[in-house]
Amino acid sequence: MHKSKFFRYDCMMISKNIITELGEDKFQIKLFKEDGVALVTTASKRNYLILDSIDYWYDLIQTRHPKNTKCKCKNEWFYLKFDYIYRGGTQDIKQVNIITKCTDCSNEKKQISIDIKYSSTEDLITSPITFCEQPYIKYDVRDINCYWIQSDLKKFLSFVSAVLNLEIYCWFWQRSDDKRHLEKVSLERANEIITVNHQYLNFYFSKNKPEFIVGANEKGDYVEGDPWRQQELIQLNFPLIMVLGIGQKGLLYYINFSTQFILRNDLIDKSRDFQLLTLKILQWFKENYVELRGKDCFDNLEEHHRIFGNKYSKNAK
């Protein structure tokens, strides 16, 4: 357990100065500010990830590496403090502010503020940082995003069901009882969920029955974590409504899968059959959609032109 130089508590906030299990309290910091992810490194070159960000860190460093954070005095070494803000009326943390103090000029700065949207959150306090032996492992992970209309969603559901013969599982919000449900569904049921009086949260596609970690509360079922990371599973997320200009909106869908995963700093390959399956999915995307915005960005051509016009025309092959 990490020690604390001071531990201040009132009814709304706990502040904790970060010290490693070896007693080190000065850090270099690499931040993905928009993602709320950071790697901190001690003078002895030991690396730690803040909070519970290990999976997200590995996803992000596949394509980019952040530089060391610098103080305005150009120093790169900091003391580190976490301010934990409680959700009213509960024992759960709703927000963590990451505060740095320069070891040279003593300037303090809030580097990032991270919203916490799950429960329970006790581990965020007892284990604020996690040792990471190999923070720069590369692995095969796909974060596909697509500007689609609903007919594209139906086409994808039909492809994974009728062509790839994958089972469909859906985590959705059912208005008739105002609760969330996780169910194995037929293609017909999947299309009903997205078109009638339901709102899906995630779709999951798999040859074999996934091992979901499912909890329940007054709002119904909830799926913990990202099961696609270690399982042979493709996940389709509920689309984000993107506002891209005055009155200009689009639906951005995300599809996630990986053919490898990291377990205790070891790189593990998923099965050859799953690797071949994902190649078929990628080929289907390339045959049916345009990749003008960049790698793994597969848009409906008409929807792309409606939203972006000729902005990415120079990327056309």
C-alpha positions, 0 to 999 in steps of 0.5 A: 500500500502506498503511504501518504505524507499527509491525509486530510479529510472532511466530508467532501474531500481527501487529499493524498500526497503520493509516495511509492512503496520504496519511499520515493516521492519525486516524479517525472510525469507523462500525461494524456490529459484528455484521456485522464491517463498518466505514467509517473517515473521515479529517480530510480526509473521505476514506472507507475500508472495513476489510478486504474489506467493500465488498459487505457495507457497501453491503448494510447501508447500504440500510436503516440508517446507523451513527453515529460511534463515541464514546469514553467521554470523548465524543471521536469520533477514534481511532488504529486498529490491526489485530491479525491472528491466524494459523490454527495451522500455516498462513500464513492469518489466522483472526481480525482484532481491530479496536483503537481508541485515543482521540486525547484520553484514549488509552483503548484498546478492542477494537471488533470481532473478525472471524473469517476463514473463507477462504484466502488472506488475504494481502490483509487484511494488505497492504490493511487498508483500501480507499478508497471514494469514494462510501460511501452509494450506494443500489442495488436489492438483496434479502435475503429470509428465510423460515421454511419447512419442506421442502415450501416449499423443494420448492415454490420449486424447482418454481416456479423450474424449471417456471414460470420455466424457470430452470436450477438449479445446486447446490453440495452436500456428497455423503456417498458421497465426502465431498466438495463438488460444483458441478453443473447439476441437474434438478429431480428431482436437486435434490429428491434432493439435499435429501431423500436423503443430501446436504446442499446449500450453495447453489442458484443459478438463472439463465436463462444459464450463470453464470460461477462462480469455482470452486476445489478442495481436499481437500474438493472444489469451492468457490464463491468470493464471491457470484456473485449480486451482479454476475450475473443470478442468484438464490441460495438459501442453506442454512437456518440453524437458529434457536433462538428459545426453550426447545426452539423451533427453526425453519429460516430460508432466505435468498434473495439477488438484485439488479437493480443492482450497484456497480462502481468506484463506478458504479451498473450496471443489470442487464437489463430481462428480469432485472428482470421476472423478479425481480418475478415472484419477489417476487409469488410470495412475496407470494401464497404466504407471509405478510410479518408480520415485516417487508419481505422476510420471507416465512414459511409461515403455520403455521410462523410461528404455531408459532414466534412465536405472536401476536407479530407479529399487530399487523402483519397487514393 
